[in-house]
Amino acid sequence: MVKVVHFKKDCISCGACAAIAPELWEMDAKGLAQLKGDAKEVNGVWELKIDTKDKEKHIEAAEVCPVNIIKVEEEK
């Protein structure tokens, strides 16, 4: 299983992730990036288990993030 980890509190509201993968990312009412889907907050960090079919798009979103707050990890 693969998961996306998002350190939302460190978002600078650039919108790059939402621009590159609008089907997976959006900007919330405060202008911060937000994962679409059933993401869960754990100690201020958002996590979302994803299908492998979405993995490459999430990796692209992570790569365009200028503050490197998006991680795509294999779950142990």
PDB file of N, CA, C, O and CB in Angstrom:
ATOM      1  N   MET A   1       0.854  -1.182   0.000  1.00  0.00           N
ATOM      2  CA  MET A   1       0.000   0.000   0.000  1.00  0.00           C
ATOM      3  C   MET A   1       0.896   1.240   0.000  1.00  0.00           C
ATOM      4  O   MET A   1       1.984   1.244   0.575  1.00  0.00           O
ATOM      5  CB  MET A   1      -0.970   0.001   1.234  1.00  0.00           C
ATOM      6  N   VAL A   2       0.422   2.254  -0.639  1.00  0.00           N
ATOM      7  CA  VAL A   2       1.150   3.517  -0.749  1.00  0.00           C
ATOM      8  C   VAL A   2       0.350   4.582  -0.014  1.00  0.00           C
ATOM      9  O   VAL A   2      -0.881   4.557  -0.015  1.00  0.00           O
ATOM     10  CB  VAL A   2       1.386   3.920  -2.248  1.00  0.00           C
ATOM     11  N   LYS A   3       1.060   5.521   0.615  1.00  0.00           N
ATOM     12  CA  LYS A   3       0.359   6.629   1.261  1.00  0.00           C
ATOM     13  C   LYS A   3       1.025   7.946   0.909  1.00  0.00           C
ATOM     14  O   LYS A   3       2.217   8.012   0.606  1.00  0.00           O
ATOM     15  CB  LYS A   3       0.323   6.440   2.787  1.00  0.00           C
ATOM     16  N   VAL A   4       0.213   8.990   0.960  1.00  0.00           N
ATOM     17  CA  VAL A   4       0.694  10.353   0.770  1.00  0.00           C
ATOM     18  C   VAL A   4       0.699  11.007   2.142  1.00  0.00           C
ATOM     19  O   VAL A   4      -0.274  10.909   2.890  1.00  0.00           O
ATOM     20  CB  VAL A   4      -0.199  11.160  -0.260  1.00  0.00           C
ATOM     21  N   VAL A   5       1.794  11.670   2.466  1.00  0.00           N
ATOM     22  CA  VAL A   5       1.929  12.391   3.725  1.00  0.00           C
ATOM     23  C   VAL A   5       2.060  13.867   3.376  1.00  0.00           C
ATOM     24  O   VAL A   5       2.900  14.251   2.562  1.00  0.00           O
ATOM     25  CB  VAL A   5       3.164  11.879   4.569  1.00  0.00           C
ATOM     26  N   HIS A   6       1.219  14.691   4.002  1.00  0.00           N
ATOM     27  CA  HIS A   6       1.180  16.117   3.680  1.00  0.00           C
ATOM     28  C   HIS A   6       1.309  16.944   4.954  1.00  0.00           C
ATOM     29  O   HIS A   6       0.477  16.845   5.856  1.00  0.00           O
ATOM     30  CB  HIS A   6      -0.126  16.476   2.933  1.00  0.00           C
ATOM     31  N   PHE A   7       2.348  17.750   5.020  1.00  0.00           N
ATOM     32  CA  PHE A   7       2.599  18.627   6.164  1.00  0.00           C
ATOM     33  C   PHE A   7       1.902  19.961   5.892  1.00  0.00           C
ATOM     34  O   PHE A   7       2.547  20.972   5.614  1.00  0.00           O
ATOM     35  CB  PHE A   7       4.148  18.830   6.410  1.00  0.00           C
ATOM     36  N   LYS A   8       0.575  19.939   5.979  1.00  0.00           N
ATOM     37  CA  LYS A   8      -0.269  21.062   5.565  1.00  0.00           C
ATOM     38  C   LYS A   8       0.079  22.368   6.276  1.00  0.00           C
ATOM     39  O   LYS A   8       0.007  23.439   5.674  1.00  0.00           O
ATOM     40  CB  LYS A   8      -1.717  20.727   5.816  1.00  0.00           C
ATOM     41  N   LYS A   9       0.451  22.287   7.535  1.00  0.00           N
ATOM     42  CA  LYS A   9       0.735  23.506   8.298  1.00  0.00           C
ATOM     43  C   LYS A   9       1.901  24.295   7.712  1.00  0.00           C
ATOM     44  O   LYS A   9       2.049  25.483   7.998  1.00  0.00           O
ATOM     45  CB  LYS A   9       1.033  23.157   9.746  1.00  0.00           C
ATOM     46  N   ASP A  10       2.724  23.652   6.901  1.00  0.00           N
ATOM     47  CA  ASP A  10       3.881  24.318   6.297  1.00  0.00           C
ATOM     48  C   ASP A  10       3.610  24.794   4.872  1.00  0.00           C
ATOM     49  O   ASP A  10       4.517  25.283   4.199  1.00  0.00           O
ATOM     50  CB  ASP A  10       5.069  23.384   6.297  1.00  0.00           C
ATOM     51  N   CYS A  11       2.361  24.655   4.406  1.00  0.00           N
ATOM     52  CA  CYS A  11       1.988  25.049   3.050  1.00  0.00           C
ATOM     53  C   CYS A  11       2.140  26.564   2.884  1.00  0.00           C
ATOM     54  O   CYS A  11       1.807  27.333   3.785  1.00  0.00           O
ATOM     55  CB  CYS A  11       0.534  24.611   2.735  1.00  0.00           C
ATOM     56  N   ILE A  12       2.649  26.982   1.718  1.00  0.00           N
ATOM     57  CA  ILE A  12       2.801  28.415   1.422  1.00  0.00           C
ATOM     58  C   ILE A  12       1.754  28.893   0.408  1.00  0.00           C
ATOM     59  O   ILE A  12       1.850  30.014  -0.091  1.00  0.00           O
ATOM     60  CB  ILE A  12       4.217  28.701   0.887  1.00  0.00           C
ATOM     61  N   SER A  13       0.770  28.066   0.102  1.00  0.00           N
ATOM     62  CA  SER A  13      -0.360  28.426  -0.754  1.00  0.00           C
ATOM     63  C   SER A  13       0.007  28.734  -2.200  1.00  0.00           C
ATOM     64  O   SER A  13      -0.644  29.560  -2.839  1.00  0.00           O
ATOM     65  CB  SER A  13      -1.050  29.599  -0.179  1.00  0.00           C
ATOM     66  N   CYS A  14       1.029  28.088  -2.717  1.00  0.00           N
ATOM     67  CA  CYS A  14       1.423  28.370  -4.104  1.00  0.00           C
ATOM     68  C   CYS A  14       0.479  27.731  -5.111  1.00  0.00           C
ATOM     69  O   CYS A  14       0.337  28.232  -6.226  1.00  0.00           O
ATOM     70  CB  CYS A  14       2.840  27.882  -4.356  1.00  0.00           C
ATOM     71  N   GLY A  15      -0.171  26.627  -4.733  1.00  0.00           N
ATOM     72  CA  GLY A  15      -1.139  25.969  -5.592  1.00  0.00           C
ATOM     73  C   GLY A  15      -0.555  25.056  -6.654  1.00  0.00           C
ATOM     74  O   GLY A  15      -1.289  24.576  -7.517  1.00  0.00           O
ATOM     75  N   ALA A  16       0.747  24.803  -6.615  1.00  0.00           N
ATOM     76  CA  ALA A  16       1.388  23.969  -7.644  1.00  0.00           C
ATOM     77  C   ALA A  16       0.827  22.553  -7.659  1.00  0.00           C
ATOM     78  O   ALA A  16       0.610  21.989  -8.732  1.00  0.00           O
ATOM     79  CB  ALA A  16       2.897  23.920  -7.418  1.00  0.00           C
ATOM     80  N   CYS A  17       0.591  21.974  -6.498  1.00  0.00           N
ATOM     81  CA  CYS A  17       0.073  20.603  -6.439  1.00  0.00           C
ATOM     82  C   CYS A  17      -1.319  20.524  -7.052  1.00  0.00           C
ATOM     83  O   CYS A  17      -1.613  19.594  -7.804  1.00  0.00           O
ATOM     84  CB  CYS A  17       0.038  20.098  -4.986  1.00  0.00           C
ATOM     85  N   ALA A  18      -2.173  21.486  -6.740  1.00  0.00           N
ATOM     86  CA  ALA A  18      -3.528  21.512  -7.284  1.00  0.00           C
ATOM     87  C   ALA A  18      -3.519  21.789  -8.783  1.00  0.00           C
ATOM     88  O   ALA A  18      -4.396  21.321  -9.509  1.00  0.00           O
ATOM     89  CB  ALA A  18      -4.369  22.564  -6.564  1.00  0.00           C
ATOM     90  N   ALA A  19      -2.536  22.544  -9.244  1.00  0.00           N
ATOM     91  CA  ALA A  19      -2.441  22.835 -10.673  1.00  0.00           C
ATOM     92  C   ALA A  19      -2.010  21.609 -11.460  1.00  0.00           C
ATOM     93  O   ALA A  19      -2.516  21.366 -12.556  1.00  0.00           O
ATOM     94  CB  ALA A  19      -1.464  23.978 -10.917  1.00  0.00           C
ATOM     95  N   ILE A  20      -1.077  20.832 -10.910  1.00  0.00           N
ATOM     96  CA  ILE A  20      -0.552  19.675 -11.639  1.00  0.00           C
ATOM     97  C   ILE A  20      -1.436  18.436 -11.501  1.00  0.00           C
ATOM     98  O   ILE A  20      -1.447  17.574 -12.380  1.00  0.00           O
ATOM     99  CB  ILE A  20       0.844  19.354 -11.154  1.00  0.00           C
ATOM    100  N   ALA A  21      -2.178  18.349 -10.391  1.00  0.00           N
ATOM    101  CA  ALA A  21      -3.034  17.171 -10.158  1.00  0.00           C
ATOM    102  C   ALA A  21      -4.367  17.600  -9.536  1.00  0.00           C
ATOM    103  O   ALA A  21      -4.650  17.254  -8.388  1.00  0.00           O
ATOM    104  CB  ALA A  21      -2.313  16.140  -9.233  1.00  0.00           C
ATOM    105  N   PRO A  22      -5.185  18.345 -10.277  1.00  0.00           N
ATOM    106  CA  PRO A  22      -6.437  18.856  -9.701  1.00  0.00           C
ATOM    107  C   PRO A  22      -7.437  17.769  -9.317  1.00  0.00           C
ATOM    108  O   PRO A  22      -8.353  18.017  -8.533  1.00  0.00           O
ATOM    109  CB  PRO A  22      -7.088  19.790 -10.673  1.00  0.00           C
ATOM    110  N   GLU A  23      -7.266  16.575  -9.863  1.00  0.00           N
ATOM    111  CA  GLU A  23      -8.149  15.474  -9.488  1.00  0.00           C
ATOM    112  C   GLU A  23      -7.791  14.898  -8.121  1.00  0.00           C
ATOM    113  O   GLU A  23      -8.574  14.147  -7.539  1.00  0.00           O
ATOM    114  CB  GLU A  23      -8.092  14.378 -10.539  1.00  0.00           C
ATOM    115  N   LEU A  24      -6.605  15.250  -7.605  1.00  0.00           N
ATOM    116  CA  LEU A  24      -6.119  14.700  -6.332  1.00  0.00           C
ATOM    117  C   LEU A  24      -5.889  15.758  -5.260  1.00  0.00           C
ATOM    118  O   LEU A  24      -5.915  15.448  -4.069  1.00  0.00           O
ATOM    119  CB  LEU A  24      -4.839  13.948  -6.562  1.00  0.00           C
ATOM    120  N   TRP A  25      -5.665  17.005  -5.672  1.00  0.00           N
ATOM    121  CA  TRP A  25      -5.349  18.106  -4.758  1.00  0.00           C
ATOM    122  C   TRP A  25      -6.258  19.295  -5.028  1.00  0.00           C
ATOM    123  O   TRP A  25      -6.690  19.514  -6.160  1.00  0.00           O
ATOM    124  CB  TRP A  25      -3.871  18.523  -4.894  1.00  0.00           C
ATOM    125  N   GLU A  26      -6.545  20.063  -3.975  1.00  0.00           N
ATOM    126  CA  GLU A  26      -7.319  21.291  -4.104  1.00  0.00           C
ATOM    127  C   GLU A  26      -6.825  22.289  -3.074  1.00  0.00           C
ATOM    128  O   GLU A  26      -6.075  21.948  -2.160  1.00  0.00           O
ATOM    129  CB  GLU A  26      -8.837  21.022  -3.930  1.00  0.00           C
ATOM    130  N   MET A  27      -7.259  23.527  -3.241  1.00  0.00           N
ATOM    131  CA  MET A  27      -6.928  24.556  -2.266  1.00  0.00           C
ATOM    132  C   MET A  27      -8.146  24.735  -1.364  1.00  0.00           C
ATOM    133  O   MET A  27      -9.269  24.858  -1.853  1.00  0.00           O
ATOM    134  CB  MET A  27      -6.523  25.909  -2.966  1.00  0.00           C
ATOM    135  N   ASP A  28      -7.928  24.749  -0.049  1.00  0.00           N
ATOM    136  CA  ASP A  28      -9.049  24.866   0.885  1.00  0.00           C
ATOM    137  C   ASP A  28      -9.479  26.324   1.030  1.00  0.00           C
ATOM    138  O   ASP A  28      -8.935  27.205   0.366  1.00  0.00           O
ATOM    139  CB  ASP A  28      -8.668  24.283   2.262  1.00  0.00           C
ATOM    140  N   ALA A  29     -10.445  26.572   1.889  1.00  0.00           N
ATOM    141  CA  ALA A  29     -10.994  27.922   2.071  1.00  0.00           C
ATOM    142  C   ALA A  29      -9.957  28.922   2.567  1.00  0.00           C
ATOM    143  O   ALA A  29     -10.104  30.124   2.347  1.00  0.00           O
ATOM    144  CB  ALA A  29     -12.151  27.879   3.043  1.00  0.00           C
ATOM    145  N   LYS A  30      -8.914  28.442   3.231  1.00  0.00           N
ATOM    146  CA  LYS A  30      -7.841  29.311   3.723  1.00  0.00           C
ATOM    147  C   LYS A  30      -6.717  29.473   2.703  1.00  0.00           C
ATOM    148  O   LYS A  30      -5.739  30.178   2.954  1.00  0.00           O
ATOM    149  CB  LYS A  30      -7.277  28.759   5.022  1.00  0.00           C
ATOM    150  N   GLY A  31      -6.862  28.817   1.555  1.00  0.00           N
ATOM    151  CA  GLY A  31      -5.836  28.912   0.513  1.00  0.00           C
ATOM    152  C   GLY A  31      -4.708  27.911   0.660  1.00  0.00           C
ATOM    153  O   GLY A  31      -3.690  28.023  -0.023  1.00  0.00           O
ATOM    154  N   LEU A  32      -4.871  26.933   1.542  1.00  0.00           N
ATOM    155  CA  LEU A  32      -3.840  25.918   1.740  1.00  0.00           C
ATOM    156  C   LEU A  32      -4.153  24.674   0.918  1.00  0.00           C
ATOM    157  O   LEU A  32      -5.317  24.345   0.691  1.00  0.00           O
ATOM    158  CB  LEU A  32      -3.714  25.557   3.229  1.00  0.00           C
ATOM    159  N   ALA A  33      -3.114  23.995   0.479  1.00  0.00           N
ATOM    160  CA  ALA A  33      -3.291  22.754  -0.271  1.00  0.00           C
ATOM    161  C   ALA A  33      -3.959  21.713   0.611  1.00  0.00           C
ATOM    162  O   ALA A  33      -3.722  21.638   1.817  1.00  0.00           O
ATOM    163  CB  ALA A  33      -1.937  22.229  -0.799  1.00  0.00           C
ATOM    164  N   GLN A  34      -4.806  20.912  -0.032  1.00  0.00           N
ATOM    165  CA  GLN A  34      -5.534  19.878   0.692  1.00  0.00           C
ATOM    166  C   GLN A  34      -5.682  18.657  -0.202  1.00  0.00           C
ATOM    167  O   GLN A  34      -6.025  18.768  -1.379  1.00  0.00           O
ATOM    168  CB  GLN A  34      -6.923  20.392   1.158  1.00  0.00           C
ATOM    169  N   LEU A  35      -5.422  17.505   0.368  1.00  0.00           N
ATOM    170  CA  LEU A  35      -5.639  16.251  -0.335  1.00  0.00           C
ATOM    171  C   LEU A  35      -7.127  16.033  -0.543  1.00  0.00           C
ATOM    172  O   LEU A  35      -7.925  16.286   0.359  1.00  0.00           O
ATOM    173  CB  LEU A  35      -5.021  15.071   0.438  1.00  0.00           C
ATOM    174  N   LYS A  36      -7.503  15.571  -1.717  1.00  0.00           N
ATOM    175  CA  LYS A  36      -8.880  15.151  -1.936  1.00  0.00           C
ATOM    176  C   LYS A  36      -8.994  13.709  -1.470  1.00  0.00           C
ATOM    177  O   LYS A  36      -8.030  12.947  -1.540  1.00  0.00           O
ATOM    178  CB  LYS A  36      -9.302  15.303  -3.440  1.00  0.00           C
ATOM    179  N   GLY A  37     -10.161  13.342  -1.000  1.00  0.00           N
ATOM    180  CA  GLY A  37     -10.362  11.975  -0.544  1.00  0.00           C
ATOM    181  C   GLY A  37     -10.476  11.911   0.966  1.00  0.00           C
ATOM    182  O   GLY A  37     -10.722  12.920   1.628  1.00  0.00           O
ATOM    183  N   ASP A  38     -10.298  10.730   1.496  1.00  0.00           N
ATOM    184  CA  ASP A  38     -10.506  10.466   2.917  1.00  0.00           C
ATOM    185  C   ASP A  38      -9.197  10.583   3.708  1.00  0.00           C
ATOM    186  O   ASP A  38      -8.791   9.642   4.389  1.00  0.00           O
ATOM    187  CB  ASP A  38     -11.113   9.074   3.109  1.00  0.00           C
ATOM    188  N   ALA A  39      -8.548  11.739   3.613  1.00  0.00           N
ATOM    189  CA  ALA A  39      -7.297  11.957   4.344  1.00  0.00           C
ATOM    190  C   ALA A  39      -7.589  12.095   5.834  1.00  0.00           C
ATOM    191  O   ALA A  39      -8.622  12.632   6.235  1.00  0.00           O
ATOM    192  CB  ALA A  39      -6.558  13.217   3.816  1.00  0.00           C
ATOM    193  N   LYS A  40      -6.670  11.604   6.632  1.00  0.00           N
ATOM    194  CA  LYS A  40      -6.793  11.670   8.086  1.00  0.00           C
ATOM    195  C   LYS A  40      -5.653  12.508   8.651  1.00  0.00           C
ATOM    196  O   LYS A  40      -4.514  12.427   8.190  1.00  0.00           O
ATOM    197  CB  LYS A  40      -6.792  10.248   8.712  1.00  0.00           C
ATOM    198  N   GLU A  41      -5.980  13.313   9.655  1.00  0.00           N
ATOM    199  CA  GLU A  41      -4.961  14.120  10.315  1.00  0.00           C
ATOM    200  C   GLU A  41      -4.425  13.366  11.516  1.00  0.00           C
ATOM    201  O   GLU A  41      -5.189  12.887  12.355  1.00  0.00           O
ATOM    202  CB  GLU A  41      -5.527  15.495  10.740  1.00  0.00           C
ATOM    203  N   VAL A  42      -3.101  13.263  11.594  1.00  0.00           N
ATOM    204  CA  VAL A  42      -2.433  12.602  12.699  1.00  0.00           C
ATOM    205  C   VAL A  42      -1.332  13.539  13.187  1.00  0.00           C
ATOM    206  O   VAL A  42      -0.321  13.723  12.510  1.00  0.00           O
ATOM    207  CB  VAL A  42      -1.856  11.201  12.274  1.00  0.00           C
ATOM    208  N   ASN A  43      -1.532  14.130  14.363  1.00  0.00           N
ATOM    209  CA  ASN A  43      -0.537  15.040  14.945  1.00  0.00           C
ATOM    210  C   ASN A  43      -0.156  16.174  13.996  1.00  0.00           C
ATOM    211  O   ASN A  43       1.023  16.503  13.863  1.00  0.00           O
ATOM    212  CB  ASN A  43       0.710  14.264  15.334  1.00  0.00           C
ATOM    213  N   GLY A  44      -1.138  16.764  13.343  1.00  0.00           N
ATOM    214  CA  GLY A  44      -0.885  17.900  12.463  1.00  0.00           C
ATOM    215  C   GLY A  44      -0.387  17.546  11.076  1.00  0.00           C
ATOM    216  O   GLY A  44      -0.101  18.434  10.273  1.00  0.00           O
ATOM    217  N   VAL A  45      -0.282  16.263  10.785  1.00  0.00           N
ATOM    218  CA  VAL A  45       0.172  15.791   9.478  1.00  0.00           C
ATOM    219  C   VAL A  45      -0.981  15.012   8.847  1.00  0.00           C
ATOM    220  O   VAL A  45      -1.590  14.161   9.496  1.00  0.00           O
ATOM    221  CB  VAL A  45       1.473  14.900   9.599  1.00  0.00           C
ATOM    222  N   TRP A  46      -1.274  15.302   7.593  1.00  0.00           N
ATOM    223  CA  TRP A  46      -2.352  14.619   6.882  1.00  0.00           C
ATOM    224  C   TRP A  46      -1.800  13.409   6.154  1.00  0.00           C
ATOM    225  O   TRP A  46      -0.728  13.471   5.551  1.00  0.00           O
ATOM    226  CB  TRP A  46      -3.052  15.571   5.891  1.00  0.00           C
ATOM    227  N   GLU A  47      -2.536  12.307   6.212  1.00  0.00           N
ATOM    228  CA  GLU A  47      -2.134  11.078   5.533  1.00  0.00           C
ATOM    229  C   GLU A  47      -3.315  10.525   4.741  1.00  0.00           C
ATOM    230  O   GLU A  47      -4.463  10.592   5.179  1.00  0.00           O
ATOM    231  CB  GLU A  47      -1.616  10.025   6.550  1.00  0.00           C
ATOM    232  N   LEU A  48      -3.008   9.980   3.569  1.00  0.00           N
ATOM    233  CA  LEU A  48      -4.024   9.388   2.725  1.00  0.00           C
ATOM    234  C   LEU A  48      -3.460   8.139   2.072  1.00  0.00           C
ATOM    235  O   LEU A  48      -2.433   8.196   1.395  1.00  0.00           O
ATOM    236  CB  LEU A  48      -4.517  10.392   1.664  1.00  0.00           C
ATOM    237  N   LYS A  49      -4.129   7.013   2.274  1.00  0.00           N
ATOM    238  CA  LYS A  49      -3.751   5.785   1.575  1.00  0.00           C
ATOM    239  C   LYS A  49      -4.288   5.906   0.160  1.00  0.00           C
ATOM    240  O   LYS A  49      -5.434   6.307  -0.043  1.00  0.00           O
ATOM    241  CB  LYS A  49      -4.310   4.491   2.300  1.00  0.00           C
ATOM    242  N   ILE A  50      -3.461   5.561  -0.820  1.00  0.00           N
ATOM    243  CA  ILE A  50      -3.853   5.750  -2.213  1.00  0.00           C
ATOM    244  C   ILE A  50      -3.714   4.459  -3.011  1.00  0.00           C
ATOM    245  O   ILE A  50      -3.001   3.533  -2.624  1.00  0.00           O
ATOM    246  CB  ILE A  50      -3.015   6.851  -2.852  1.00  0.00           C
ATOM    247  N   ASP A  51      -4.416   4.430  -4.129  1.00  0.00           N
ATOM    248  CA  ASP A  51      -4.257   3.352  -5.092  1.00  0.00           C
ATOM    249  C   ASP A  51      -2.960   3.580  -5.851  1.00  0.00           C
ATOM    250  O   ASP A  51      -2.548   4.721  -6.060  1.00  0.00           O
ATOM    251  CB  ASP A  51      -5.473   3.273  -6.064  1.00  0.00           C
ATOM    252  N   THR A  52      -2.334   2.520  -6.253  1.00  0.00           N
ATOM    253  CA  THR A  52      -1.079   2.669  -6.993  1.00  0.00           C
ATOM    254  C   THR A  52      -1.288   3.406  -8.313  1.00  0.00           C
ATOM    255  O   THR A  52      -0.341   3.992  -8.839  1.00  0.00           O
ATOM    256  CB  THR A  52      -0.455   1.299  -7.258  1.00  0.00           C
ATOM    257  N   LYS A  53      -2.496   3.392  -8.860  1.00  0.00           N
ATOM    258  CA  LYS A  53      -2.759   4.109 -10.111  1.00  0.00           C
ATOM    259  C   LYS A  53      -2.586   5.622  -9.949  1.00  0.00           C
ATOM    260  O   LYS A  53      -2.311   6.315 -10.929  1.00  0.00           O
ATOM    261  CB  LYS A  53      -4.173   3.799 -10.606  1.00  0.00           C
ATOM    262  N   ASP A  54      -2.742   6.141  -8.741  1.00  0.00           N
ATOM    263  CA  ASP A  54      -2.583   7.572  -8.478  1.00  0.00           C
ATOM    264  C   ASP A  54      -1.183   7.944  -8.010  1.00  0.00           C
ATOM    265  O   ASP A  54      -0.883   9.125  -7.838  1.00  0.00           O
ATOM    266  CB  ASP A  54      -3.582   8.012  -7.450  1.00  0.00           C
ATOM    267  N   LYS A  55      -0.340   6.967  -7.807  1.00  0.00           N
ATOM    268  CA  LYS A  55       0.984   7.208  -7.228  1.00  0.00           C
ATOM    269  C   LYS A  55       1.810   8.197  -8.049  1.00  0.00           C
ATOM    270  O   LYS A  55       2.389   9.124  -7.483  1.00  0.00           O
ATOM    271  CB  LYS A  55       1.739   5.897  -7.103  1.00  0.00           C
ATOM    272  N   GLU A  56       1.875   8.023  -9.354  1.00  0.00           N
ATOM    273  CA  GLU A  56       2.714   8.890 -10.182  1.00  0.00           C
ATOM    274  C   GLU A  56       2.247  10.345 -10.149  1.00  0.00           C
ATOM    275  O   GLU A  56       3.075  11.256 -10.123  1.00  0.00           O
ATOM    276  CB  GLU A  56       2.724   8.388 -11.619  1.00  0.00           C
ATOM    277  N   LYS A  57       0.929  10.574 -10.148  1.00  0.00           N
ATOM    278  CA  LYS A  57       0.425  11.954 -10.088  1.00  0.00           C
ATOM    279  C   LYS A  57       0.748  12.590  -8.741  1.00  0.00           C
ATOM    280  O   LYS A  57       1.063  13.778  -8.682  1.00  0.00           O
ATOM    281  CB  LYS A  57      -1.095  11.987 -10.335  1.00  0.00           C
ATOM    282  N   HIS A  58       0.674  11.815  -7.660  1.00  0.00           N
ATOM    283  CA  HIS A  58       1.041  12.359  -6.346  1.00  0.00           C
ATOM    284  C   HIS A  58       2.550  12.645  -6.304  1.00  0.00           C
ATOM    285  O   HIS A  58       2.973  13.631  -5.700  1.00  0.00           O
ATOM    286  CB  HIS A  58       0.639  11.367  -5.205  1.00  0.00           C
ATOM    287  N   ILE A  59       3.347  11.808  -6.926  1.00  0.00           N
ATOM    288  CA  ILE A  59       4.791  12.065  -6.985  1.00  0.00           C
ATOM    289  C   ILE A  59       5.062  13.359  -7.749  1.00  0.00           C
ATOM    290  O   ILE A  59       5.924  14.143  -7.353  1.00  0.00           O
ATOM    291  CB  ILE A  59       5.534  10.878  -7.653  1.00  0.00           C
ATOM    292  N   GLU A  60       4.334  13.584  -8.834  1.00  0.00           N
ATOM    293  CA  GLU A  60       4.484  14.839  -9.582  1.00  0.00           C
ATOM    294  C   GLU A  60       4.125  16.032  -8.711  1.00  0.00           C
ATOM    295  O   GLU A  60       4.823  17.046  -8.726  1.00  0.00           O
ATOM    296  CB  GLU A  60       3.606  14.825 -10.846  1.00  0.00           C
ATOM    297  N   ALA A  61       3.037  15.917  -7.952  1.00  0.00           N
ATOM    298  CA  ALA A  61       2.630  16.998  -7.046  1.00  0.00           C
ATOM    299  C   ALA A  61       3.715  17.258  -6.008  1.00  0.00           C
ATOM    300  O   ALA A  61       4.009  18.408  -5.682  1.00  0.00           O
ATOM    301  CB  ALA A  61       1.295  16.652  -6.349  1.00  0.00           C
ATOM    302  N   ALA A  62       4.309  16.187  -5.490  1.00  0.00           N
ATOM    303  CA  ALA A  62       5.389  16.335  -4.503  1.00  0.00           C
ATOM    304  C   ALA A  62       6.602  17.023  -5.121  1.00  0.00           C
ATOM    305  O   ALA A  62       7.244  17.857  -4.483  1.00  0.00           O
ATOM    306  CB  ALA A  62       5.796  14.962  -3.937  1.00  0.00           C
ATOM    307  N   GLU A  63       6.907  16.670  -6.359  1.00  0.00           N
ATOM    308  CA  GLU A  63       8.088  17.242  -7.017  1.00  0.00           C
ATOM    309  C   GLU A  63       7.941  18.727  -7.329  1.00  0.00           C
ATOM    310  O   GLU A  63       8.938  19.449  -7.344  1.00  0.00           O
ATOM    311  CB  GLU A  63       8.373  16.492  -8.292  1.00  0.00           C
ATOM    312  N   VAL A  64       6.717  19.199  -7.581  1.00  0.00           N
ATOM    313  CA  VAL A  64       6.535  20.622  -7.896  1.00  0.00           C
ATOM    314  C   VAL A  64       6.354  21.476  -6.642  1.00  0.00           C
ATOM    315  O   VAL A  64       6.374  22.704  -6.725  1.00  0.00           O
ATOM    316  CB  VAL A  64       5.334  20.802  -8.813  1.00  0.00           C
ATOM    317  N   CYS A  65       6.179  20.849  -5.499  1.00  0.00           N
ATOM    318  CA  CYS A  65       6.004  21.611  -4.251  1.00  0.00           C
ATOM    319  C   CYS A  65       7.311  22.318  -3.894  1.00  0.00           C
ATOM    320  O   CYS A  65       8.319  21.654  -3.653  1.00  0.00           O
ATOM    321  CB  CYS A  65       5.552  20.674  -3.083  1.00  0.00           C
ATOM    322  N   PRO A  66       7.314  23.654  -3.855  1.00  0.00           N
ATOM    323  CA  PRO A  66       8.563  24.372  -3.595  1.00  0.00           C
ATOM    324  C   PRO A  66       9.090  24.247  -2.167  1.00  0.00           C
ATOM    325  O   PRO A  66      10.256  24.545  -1.908  1.00  0.00           O
ATOM    326  CB  PRO A  66       8.371  25.808  -3.907  1.00  0.00           C
ATOM    327  N   VAL A  67       8.233  23.805  -1.234  1.00  0.00           N
ATOM    328  CA  VAL A  67       8.676  23.666   0.157  1.00  0.00           C
ATOM    329  C   VAL A  67       8.762  22.209   0.603  1.00  0.00           C
ATOM    330  O   VAL A  67       8.971  21.929   1.783  1.00  0.00           O
ATOM    331  CB  VAL A  67       7.736  24.419   1.074  1.00  0.00           C
ATOM    332  N   ASN A  68       8.601  21.279  -0.346  1.00  0.00           N
ATOM    333  CA  ASN A  68       8.790  19.840  -0.096  1.00  0.00           C
ATOM    334  C   ASN A  68       7.994  19.307   1.095  1.00  0.00           C
ATOM    335  O   ASN A  68       8.537  18.628   1.967  1.00  0.00           O
ATOM    336  CB  ASN A  68      10.249  19.558   0.127  1.00  0.00           C
ATOM    337  N   ILE A  69       6.699  19.625   1.117  1.00  0.00           N
ATOM    338  CA  ILE A  69       5.871  19.176   2.252  1.00  0.00           C
ATOM    339  C   ILE A  69       4.949  18.011   1.873  1.00  0.00           C
ATOM    340  O   ILE A  69       4.076  17.623   2.650  1.00  0.00           O
ATOM    341  CB  ILE A  69       5.029  20.343   2.779  1.00  0.00           C
ATOM    342  N   ILE A  70       5.152  17.463   0.680  1.00  0.00           N
ATOM    343  CA  ILE A  70       4.372  16.308   0.225  1.00  0.00           C
ATOM    344  C   ILE A  70       5.326  15.141   0.048  1.00  0.00           C
ATOM    345  O   ILE A  70       6.346  15.262  -0.630  1.00  0.00           O
ATOM    346  CB  ILE A  70       3.603  16.617  -1.110  1.00  0.00           C
ATOM    347  N   LYS A  71       4.997  14.020   0.654  1.00  0.00           N
ATOM    348  CA  LYS A  71       5.814  12.813   0.545  1.00  0.00           C
ATOM    349  C   LYS A  71       4.928  11.655   0.091  1.00  0.00           C
ATOM    350  O   LYS A  71       3.782  11.536   0.524  1.00  0.00           O
ATOM    351  CB  LYS A  71       6.512  12.481   1.904  1.00  0.00           C
ATOM    352  N   VAL A  72       5.452  10.819  -0.767  1.00  0.00           N
ATOM    353  CA  VAL A  72       4.759   9.606  -1.192  1.00  0.00           C
ATOM    354  C   VAL A  72       5.612   8.441  -0.700  1.00  0.00           C
ATOM    355  O   VAL A  72       6.776   8.301  -1.076  1.00  0.00           O
ATOM    356  CB  VAL A  72       4.541   9.561  -2.772  1.00  0.00           C
ATOM    357  N   GLU A  73       5.009   7.605   0.152  1.00  0.00           N
ATOM    358  CA  GLU A  73       5.765   6.563   0.830  1.00  0.00           C
ATOM    359  C   GLU A  73       5.095   5.200   0.683  1.00  0.00           C
ATOM    360  O   GLU A  73       3.870   5.093   0.626  1.00  0.00           O
ATOM    361  CB  GLU A  73       5.929   6.908   2.303  1.00  0.00           C
ATOM    362  N   GLU A  74       5.919   4.172   0.622  1.00  0.00           N
ATOM    363  CA  GLU A  74       5.410   2.814   0.704  1.00  0.00           C
ATOM    364  C   GLU A  74       5.104   2.561   2.177  1.00  0.00           C
ATOM    365  O   GLU A  74       5.937   2.804   3.050  1.00  0.00           O
ATOM    366  CB  GLU A  74       6.440   1.757   0.121  1.00  0.00           C
ATOM    367  N   GLU A  75       3.901   2.071   2.434  1.00  0.00           N
ATOM    368  CA  GLU A  75       3.522   1.803   3.813  1.00  0.00           C
ATOM    369  C   GLU A  75       4.103   0.477   4.256  1.00  0.00           C
ATOM    370  O   GLU A  75       4.084  -0.505   3.514  1.00  0.00           O
ATOM    371  CB  GLU A  75       1.996   1.802   3.973  1.00  0.00           C
ATOM    372  N   LYS A  76       4.615   0.460   5.465  1.00  0.00           N
ATOM    373  CA  LYS A  76       5.265  -0.735   5.993  1.00  0.00           C
ATOM    374  C   LYS A  76       4.294  -1.662   6.648  1.00  0.00           C
ATOM    375  O   LYS A  76       4.686  -2.717   7.145  1.00  0.00           O
ATOM    376  CB  LYS A  76       6.331  -0.365   6.967  1.00  0.00           C
TER     377      LYS A  76
END
